[in-house]
Amino acid sequence: MVTAGPGRGGITVRISTRLQLVWRDDDWRMVAPSSGDWTRSSAPVADLTGYTLFPDRG
Protein backbone atom coordinates (compact mmCIF):
# COMPACT_ATOMS: atom_id res chain seq x y z
CA MET A 1 0.00 0.00 0.00
CA VAL A 2 1.27 3.48 -0.81
CA THR A 3 0.43 6.34 1.52
CA ALA A 4 1.28 10.01 1.07
CA GLY A 5 1.88 12.84 3.47
CA PRO A 6 3.57 16.20 3.74
CA GLY A 7 7.36 16.35 3.67
CA ARG A 8 9.86 19.14 4.13
CA GLY A 9 9.49 22.15 1.88
CA GLY A 10 5.90 21.30 0.93
CA ILE A 11 6.94 18.19 -1.01
CA THR A 12 4.62 15.17 -0.91
CA VAL A 13 6.34 12.08 0.50
CA ARG A 14 5.11 8.63 -0.56
CA ILE A 15 5.84 5.44 1.36
CA SER A 16 5.10 1.87 0.31
CA THR A 17 4.23 -0.54 3.11
CA ARG A 18 4.00 -4.27 2.46
CA LEU A 19 0.87 -5.68 4.10
CA GLN A 20 -0.06 -9.32 4.51
CA LEU A 21 -3.74 -10.19 4.84
CA VAL A 22 -5.38 -13.51 5.68
CA TRP A 23 -9.02 -14.54 5.45
CA ARG A 24 -10.02 -15.87 8.87
CA ASP A 25 -13.38 -16.22 10.61
CA ASP A 26 -15.23 -14.71 7.61
CA ASP A 27 -13.16 -11.51 7.62
CA TRP A 28 -9.85 -10.11 6.38
CA ARG A 29 -7.18 -9.71 9.05
CA MET A 30 -3.81 -7.99 8.79
CA VAL A 31 -0.78 -10.00 9.88
CA ALA A 32 1.91 -8.08 11.75
CA PRO A 33 5.53 -8.62 10.67
CA SER A 34 7.14 -11.52 12.53
CA SER A 35 9.66 -9.09 14.04
CA GLY A 36 6.86 -6.77 15.15
CA ASP A 37 8.77 -3.91 13.48
CA TRP A 38 6.64 -2.14 10.86
CA THR A 39 9.51 0.18 9.86
CA ARG A 40 11.20 -2.70 8.07
CA SER A 41 8.05 -3.18 5.98
CA SER A 42 8.17 0.33 4.50
CA ALA A 43 10.23 2.06 1.83
CA PRO A 44 10.12 5.42 0.03
CA VAL A 45 8.39 5.47 -3.37
CA ALA A 46 9.57 7.82 -6.13
CA ASP A 47 7.50 6.39 -9.00
CA LEU A 48 3.93 5.06 -8.88
CA THR A 49 4.36 2.92 -12.01
CA GLY A 50 3.00 -0.58 -11.34
CA TYR A 51 0.68 0.48 -8.52
CA THR A 52 -3.12 0.36 -8.90
CA LEU A 53 -5.23 3.21 -7.59
CA PHE A 54 -8.31 2.40 -5.55
CA PRO A 55 -11.43 3.39 -7.47
CA ASP A 56 -12.97 6.75 -6.55
CA ARG A 57 -16.21 6.17 -4.65
CA GLY A 58 -17.30 9.79 -5.13
KOLTORLO-956516 format. One record per residue: residue number from 1; residue in three letters; x, y, z of N, C-alpha, C, O in turn. Coordinates in pm, 1 decimal. Atoms other than C-alpha are relative to their C-alpha. Layout:
N
<node i="NUM" aa="ALA" n_c1="X" n_c2="Y" n_c3="Z" ca_c1="X" ca_c2="Y" ca_c3="Z" c_c1="X" c_c2="Y" c_c3="Z" o_c1="X" o_c2="Y" o_c3="Z"/>
...
***
This chain:
58
<node i="1" aa="MET" n_c1="85.5" n_c2="-114.4" n_c3="0.0" ca_c1="0.0" ca_c2="0.0" ca_c3="0.0" c_c1="90.9" c_c2="121.6" c_c3="0.0" o_c1="192.8" o_c2="124.6" o_c3="68.9"/>
<node i="2" aa="VAL" n_c1="-74.7" n_c2="-125.1" n_c3="1.9" ca_c1="126.6" ca_c2="348.5" ca_c3="-81.3" c_c1="-82.5" c_c2="106.0" c_c3="71.7" o_c1="-200.6" o_c2="124.8" o_c3="42.5"/>
<node i="3" aa="THR" n_c1="63.7" n_c2="-111.7" n_c3="-68.8" ca_c1="43.2" ca_c2="634.0" ca_c3="151.9" c_c1="82.7" c_c2="124.8" c_c3="-27.2" o_c1="202.0" o_c2="116.8" o_c3="-56.6"/>
<node i="4" aa="ALA" n_c1="-67.2" n_c2="-126.8" n_c3="27.7" ca_c1="127.8" ca_c2="1001.2" ca_c3="107.2" c_c1="-25.3" c_c2="96.6" c_c3="114.5" o_c1="-129.6" o_c2="93.3" o_c3="179.8"/>
<node i="5" aa="GLY" n_c1="12.5" n_c2="-101.3" n_c3="-103.9" ca_c1="187.5" ca_c2="1284.3" ca_c3="347.5" c_c1="96.1" c_c2="114.3" c_c3="-27.5" o_c1="178.9" o_c2="106.3" o_c3="-118.2"/>
<node i="6" aa="PRO" n_c1="-84.7" n_c2="-116.5" n_c3="22.9" ca_c1="357.3" ca_c2="1620.1" ca_c3="374.4" c_c1="144.7" c_c2="-25.2" c_c3="43.4" o_c1="171.3" o_c2="-85.1" o_c3="147.6"/>
<node i="7" aa="GLY" n_c1="-141.9" n_c2="7.1" n_c3="-33.1" ca_c1="735.5" ca_c2="1635.4" ca_c3="367.5" c_c1="56.9" c_c2="140.1" c_c3="14.8" o_c1="-16.8" o_c2="238.6" o_c3="10.5"/>
<node i="8" aa="ARG" n_c1="-66.0" n_c2="-130.0" n_c3="-13.8" ca_c1="985.9" ca_c2="1913.9" ca_c3="413.1" c_c1="-14.8" c_c2="81.6" c_c3="-127.8" o_c1="-12.3" o_c2="27.5" o_c3="-238.4"/>
<node i="9" aa="GLY" n_c1="7.2" n_c2="-89.7" n_c3="114.7" ca_c1="948.5" ca_c2="2215.2" ca_c3="187.5" c_c1="-126.5" c_c2="-14.5" c_c3="-81.5" o_c1="-129.8" o_c2="25.8" o_c3="-197.8"/>
<node i="10" aa="GLY" n_c1="126.6" n_c2="13.6" n_c3="71.9" ca_c1="589.7" ca_c2="2129.7" ca_c3="93.2" c_c1="-2.9" c_c2="-112.7" c_c3="-101.8" o_c1="-96.5" o_c2="-121.4" o_c3="-181.3"/>
<node i="11" aa="ILE" n_c1="-6.3" n_c2="112.2" n_c3="93.7" ca_c1="693.9" ca_c2="1818.5" ca_c3="-101.3" c_c1="-81.3" c_c2="-116.8" c_c3="55.8" o_c1="-75.2" o_c2="-146.2" o_c3="175.2"/>
<node i="12" aa="THR" n_c1="74.6" n_c2="118.5" n_c3="-41.7" ca_c1="461.8" ca_c2="1516.8" ca_c3="-91.2" c_c1="95.2" c_c2="-119.3" c_c3="8.3" o_c1="171.2" o_c2="-145.9" o_c3="-84.7"/>
<node i="13" aa="VAL" n_c1="-82.0" n_c2="119.4" n_c3="-21.6" ca_c1="633.6" ca_c2="1207.8" ca_c3="50.0" c_c1="-90.4" c_c2="-122.0" c_c3="-12.3" o_c1="-198.2" o_c2="-126.6" o_c3="47.1"/>
<node i="14" aa="ARG" n_c1="76.2" n_c2="124.5" n_c3="16.9" ca_c1="511.4" ca_c2="863.2" ca_c3="-56.2" c_c1="80.3" c_c2="-116.9" c_c3="56.8" o_c1="201.0" o_c2="-128.4" o_c3="35.5"/>
<node i="15" aa="ILE" n_c1="-62.4" n_c2="116.6" n_c3="-62.5" ca_c1="583.5" ca_c2="543.9" ca_c3="135.8" c_c1="-80.5" c_c2="-124.5" c_c3="-38.0" o_c1="-203.5" o_c2="-124.3" o_c3="-32.2"/>
<node i="16" aa="SER" n_c1="62.9" n_c2="128.1" n_c3="28.8" ca_c1="509.9" ca_c2="187.0" ca_c3="30.8" c_c1="17.6" c_c2="-89.9" c_c3="121.5" o_c1="128.7" o_c2="-106.2" o_c3="172.1"/>
<node i="17" aa="THR" n_c1="-4.8" n_c2="93.6" n_c3="-112.3" ca_c1="422.9" ca_c2="-54.2" ca_c3="310.8" c_c1="-55.9" c_c2="-133.4" c_c3="-45.5" o_c1="-167.3" o_c2="-140.6" o_c3="-97.2"/>
<node i="18" aa="ARG" n_c1="44.2" n_c2="134.2" n_c3="38.6" ca_c1="399.9" ca_c2="-426.5" ca_c3="245.9" c_c1="-92.8" c_c2="-52.9" c_c3="109.3" o_c1="-54.9" o_c2="-60.1" o_c3="226.2"/>
<node i="19" aa="LEU" n_c1="99.2" n_c2="51.4" n_c3="-94.2" ca_c1="86.7" ca_c2="-567.5" ca_c3="410.2" c_c1="-35.4" c_c2="-143.0" c_c3="-36.8" o_c1="-50.2" o_c2="-175.7" o_c3="-154.6"/>
<node i="20" aa="GLN" n_c1="43.6" n_c2="137.4" n_c3="22.6" ca_c1="-5.6" ca_c2="-932.1" ca_c3="450.8" c_c1="-137.0" c_c2="-15.6" c_c3="63.0" o_c1="-156.4" o_c2="15.9" o_c3="180.4"/>
<node i="21" aa="LEU" n_c1="136.2" n_c2="22.6" n_c3="-48.6" ca_c1="-374.2" ca_c2="-1019.4" ca_c3="483.5" c_c1="-32.5" c_c2="-148.4" c_c3="-6.9" o_c1="15.0" o_c2="-219.2" o_c3="-95.7"/>
<node i="22" aa="VAL" n_c1="50.1" n_c2="137.4" n_c3="2.8" ca_c1="-537.6" ca_c2="-1351.5" ca_c3="567.6" c_c1="-151.2" c_c2="4.1" c_c3="21.3" o_c1="-202.6" o_c2="90.3" o_c3="92.5"/>
<node i="23" aa="TRP" n_c1="143.4" n_c2="12.6" n_c3="-17.9" ca_c1="-902.0" ca_c2="-1453.7" ca_c3="544.6" c_c1="-22.4" c_c2="-97.3" c_c3="114.3" o_c1="11.9" o_c2="-215.0" o_c3="103.2"/>
<node i="24" aa="ARG" n_c1="20.3" n_c2="83.5" n_c3="-117.6" ca_c1="-1001.9" ca_c2="-1586.5" ca_c3="886.6" c_c1="-131.1" c_c2="39.3" c_c3="66.5" o_c1="-160.1" o_c2="158.0" o_c3="81.7"/>
<node i="25" aa="ASP" n_c1="127.5" n_c2="-23.3" n_c3="-69.0" ca_c1="-1338.5" ca_c2="-1621.6" ca_c3="1061.3" c_c1="-89.9" c_c2="95.1" c_c3="-78.3" o_c1="-150.3" o_c2="186.1" o_c3="-21.5"/>
<node i="26" aa="ASP" n_c1="86.9" n_c2="-78.3" n_c3="88.7" ca_c1="-1523.3" ca_c2="-1470.8" ca_c3="761.5" c_c1="35.6" c_c2="147.7" c_c3="-6.7" o_c1="-52.3" o_c2="231.9" o_c3="-25.5"/>
<node i="27" aa="ASP" n_c1="-42.4" n_c2="-139.3" n_c3="8.5" ca_c1="-1316.3" ca_c2="-1151.4" ca_c3="761.6" c_c1="148.5" c_c2="6.1" c_c3="-34.9" o_c1="223.7" o_c2="-87.4" o_c3="-7.6"/>
<node i="28" aa="TRP" n_c1="-141.4" n_c2="-22.9" n_c3="28.3" ca_c1="-985.4" ca_c2="-1011.1" ca_c3="637.8" c_c1="68.8" c_c2="49.5" c_c3="126.1" o_c1="14.9" o_c2="132.6" o_c3="199.1"/>
<node i="29" aa="ARG" n_c1="-79.0" n_c2="-42.5" n_c3="-115.9" ca_c1="-717.9" ca_c2="-971.1" ca_c3="904.6" c_c1="142.1" c_c2="29.1" c_c3="-46.4" o_c1="198.0" o_c2="-43.4" o_c3="-128.7"/>
<node i="30" aa="MET" n_c1="-137.1" n_c2="-34.9" n_c3="33.3" ca_c1="-380.7" ca_c2="-799.4" ca_c3="879.4" c_c1="94.8" c_c2="-75.0" c_c3="92.3" o_c1="71.2" o_c2="-86.3" o_c3="212.6"/>
<node i="31" aa="VAL" n_c1="-99.9" n_c2="74.5" n_c3="-75.2" ca_c1="-78.2" ca_c2="-999.8" ca_c3="988.0" c_c1="118.5" c_c2="92.8" c_c3="26.3" o_c1="175.8" o_c2="148.8" o_c3="-67.2"/>
<node i="32" aa="ALA" n_c1="-115.2" n_c2="-83.5" n_c3="-36.2" ca_c1="191.3" ca_c2="-807.5" ca_c3="1175.1" c_c1="128.6" c_c2="-69.9" c_c3="-43.8" o_c1="133.3" o_c2="-192.8" o_c3="-49.4"/>
<node i="33" aa="PRO" n_c1="-129.0" n_c2="62.4" n_c3="33.7" ca_c1="553.2" ca_c2="-862.4" ca_c3="1066.6" c_c1="47.3" c_c2="-88.4" c_c3="115.5" o_c1="21.4" o_c2="-58.4" o_c3="232.0"/>
<node i="34" aa="SER" n_c1="-44.5" n_c2="93.5" n_c3="-104.1" ca_c1="713.9" ca_c2="-1152.4" ca_c3="1253.1" c_c1="90.7" c_c2="68.4" c_c3="102.2" o_c1="93.9" o_c2="28.9" o_c3="218.8"/>
<node i="35" aa="SER" n_c1="-87.9" n_c2="-72.0" n_c3="-92.8" ca_c1="966.3" ca_c2="-909.1" ca_c3="1404.3" c_c1="-77.5" c_c2="100.8" c_c3="85.2" o_c1="-27.4" o_c2="149.4" o_c3="186.6"/>
<node i="36" aa="GLY" n_c1="79.4" n_c2="-101.0" n_c3="-68.4" ca_c1="686.4" ca_c2="-676.5" ca_c3="1515.2" c_c1="41.0" c_c2="142.5" c_c3="-36.7" o_c1="-13.3" o_c2="239.1" o_c3="16.9"/>
<node i="37" aa="ASP" n_c1="-53.9" n_c2="-130.2" n_c3="39.5" ca_c1="877.1" ca_c2="-391.3" ca_c3="1347.5" c_c1="-53.9" c_c2="41.0" c_c3="-136.4" o_c1="-8.3" o_c2="-8.5" o_c3="-239.5"/>
<node i="38" aa="TRP" n_c1="61.1" n_c2="-45.3" n_c3="125.3" ca_c1="664.3" ca_c2="-214.1" ca_c3="1085.8" c_c1="95.5" c_c2="83.9" c_c3="-83.0" o_c1="77.3" o_c2="92.7" o_c3="-204.5"/>
<node i="39" aa="THR" n_c1="-90.5" n_c2="-86.6" n_c3="76.5" ca_c1="951.3" ca_c2="18.4" ca_c3="986.2" c_c1="78.4" c_c2="-79.2" c_c3="-104.4" o_c1="120.1" o_c2="-23.2" o_c3="-205.8"/>
<node i="40" aa="ARG" n_c1="-71.1" n_c2="84.0" n_c3="98.0" ca_c1="1120.5" ca_c2="-269.9" ca_c3="806.8" c_c1="-91.1" c_c2="-43.0" c_c3="-114.5" o_c1="-44.6" o_c2="-103.2" o_c3="-211.3"/>
<node i="41" aa="SER" n_c1="95.7" n_c2="35.7" n_c3="104.2" ca_c1="804.6" ca_c2="-318.4" ca_c3="598.4" c_c1="-27.4" c_c2="117.1" c_c3="-93.2" o_c1="-109.5" o_c2="105.4" o_c3="-184.3"/>
<node i="42" aa="SER" n_c1="27.1" n_c2="-121.3" n_c3="76.7" ca_c1="817.5" ca_c2="32.7" ca_c3="449.7" c_c1="124.0" c_c2="47.2" c_c3="-74.9" o_c1="237.7" o_c2="23.1" o_c3="-34.3"/>
<node i="43" aa="ALA" n_c1="-108.4" n_c2="-57.1" n_c3="79.2" ca_c1="1022.8" ca_c2="206.2" ca_c3="183.1" c_c1="-53.6" c_c2="120.3" c_c3="-76.7" o_c1="-171.1" o_c2="123.1" o_c3="-113.3"/>
<node i="44" aa="PRO" n_c1="43.0" n_c2="-116.3" n_c3="78.7" ca_c1="1011.7" ca_c2="542.1" ca_c3="3.0" c_c1="-36.2" c_c2="-41.1" c_c3="-143.0" o_c1="20.2" o_c2="-136.1" o_c3="-197.2"/>
<node i="45" aa="VAL" n_c1="42.7" n_c2="25.1" n_c3="137.5" ca_c1="839.4" ca_c2="547.4" ca_c3="-337.0" c_c1="19.7" c_c2="127.5" c_c3="-80.7" o_c1="-32.6" o_c2="232.9" o_c3="-44.4"/>
<node i="46" aa="ALA" n_c1="-22.2" n_c2="-116.1" n_c3="85.5" ca_c1="956.6" ca_c2="781.8" ca_c3="-612.6" c_c1="-87.1" c_c2="-4.9" c_c3="-125.3" o_c1="-114.3" o_c2="98.8" o_c3="-185.8"/>
<node i="47" aa="ASP" n_c1="75.5" n_c2="17.9" n_c3="123.2" ca_c1="750.2" ca_c2="639.4" ca_c3="-900.3" c_c1="-117.9" c_c2="-93.0" c_c3="26.8" o_c1="-99.8" o_c2="-200.7" o_c3="83.7"/>
<node i="48" aa="LEU" n_c1="119.9" n_c2="80.7" n_c3="-25.9" ca_c1="393.3" ca_c2="505.5" ca_c3="-887.5" c_c1="-30.0" c_c2="-100.9" c_c3="-110.9" o_c1="-135.1" o_c2="-164.9" o_c3="-109.5"/>
<node i="49" aa="THR" n_c1="17.8" n_c2="98.5" n_c3="107.4" ca_c1="436.1" ca_c2="291.9" ca_c3="-1200.7" c_c1="-13.2" c_c2="-139.4" c_c3="60.7" o_c1="67.5" o_c2="-178.5" o_c3="145.0"/>
<node i="50" aa="GLY" n_c1="21.4" n_c2="135.8" n_c3="-48.7" ca_c1="300.5" ca_c2="-57.7" ca_c3="-1133.8" c_c1="-97.2" c_c2="-9.7" c_c3="115.9" o_c1="-139.2" o_c2="-119.4" o_c3="152.6"/>
<node i="51" aa="TYR" n_c1="98.8" n_c2="-0.8" n_c3="-107.5" ca_c1="68.1" ca_c2="47.6" ca_c3="-852.1" c_c1="-138.2" c_c2="23.3" c_c3="-59.2" o_c1="-150.6" o_c2="88.1" o_c3="-163.2"/>
<node i="52" aa="THR" n_c1="138.2" n_c2="-16.8" n_c3="43.3" ca_c1="-311.6" ca_c2="36.1" ca_c3="-890.4" c_c1="-72.7" c_c2="90.0" c_c3="97.6" o_c1="-72.9" o_c2="65.1" o_c3="218.1"/>
<node i="53" aa="LEU" n_c1="76.9" n_c2="-90.1" n_c3="-86.0" ca_c1="-523.3" ca_c2="321.4" ca_c3="-759.2" c_c1="-132.0" c_c2="-64.8" c_c3="39.7" o_c1="-194.0" o_c2="-135.3" o_c3="-39.9"/>
<node i="54" aa="PHE" n_c1="133.2" n_c2="41.2" n_c3="-40.8" ca_c1="-831.0" ca_c2="239.8" ca_c3="-555.0" c_c1="-101.1" c_c2="82.0" c_c3="-79.9" o_c1="-76.9" o_c2="199.6" o_c3="-106.8"/>
<node i="55" aa="PRO" n_c1="99.4" n_c2="-76.9" n_c3="74.1" ca_c1="-1143.1" ca_c2="339.3" ca_c3="-746.8" c_c1="-59.3" c_c2="110.7" c_c3="86.6" o_c1="-73.9" o_c2="95.8" o_c3="208.0"/>
<node i="56" aa="ASP" n_c1="60.9" n_c2="-114.4" n_c3="-69.0" ca_c1="-1296.9" ca_c2="674.7" ca_c3="-655.3" c_c1="-146.0" c_c2="-33.0" c_c3="28.0" o_c1="-221.7" o_c2="-64.2" o_c3="-63.9"/>
<node i="57" aa="ARG" n_c1="138.8" n_c2="32.1" n_c3="-36.5" ca_c1="-1620.9" ca_c2="616.5" ca_c3="-465.2" c_c1="-88.6" c_c2="122.3" c_c3="-5.7" o_c1="-207.4" o_c2="113.1" o_c3="25.1"/>
<node i="58" aa="GLY" n_c1="76.1" n_c2="-122.7" n_c3="2.9" ca_c1="-1730.1" ca_c2="978.6" ca_c3="-513.2" c_c1="-91.0" c_c2="4.3" c_c3="-114.6" o_c1="-163.5" o_c2="102.2" o_c3="-132.1"/>
***
